[in-house]
Amino acid sequence: MALDSIILAIIIGTLAAIVYSLRVLVLLERRIARMDENIEKMTGVIAKEELEVLKEEKKIEAEERNLEKRFKKGKKR
């Protein structure tokens, strides 16, 4: 009987360790999923900002071309 009790205790302990490990894995997976969501949000914000910067850059370049044209016209006179 004592040997049976020891074997049963080992099996129960092993199962408890497996259940605990699965719990830890699920918690880690949830944490990683939240990190992925946050990275996606940050990427979206950065992409929007990049588009705004590109639009502003085109606007500035257009203004520079207009100023260069005006300067060249003023020099010819």
PyMOL commands that set and color helices and strands:
alter all, ss='L'
color gray80, all
select helices_A, chain A and resi 2-76
alter helices_A, ss='H'
color red, helices_A
deselect
rebuild
show_as cartoon
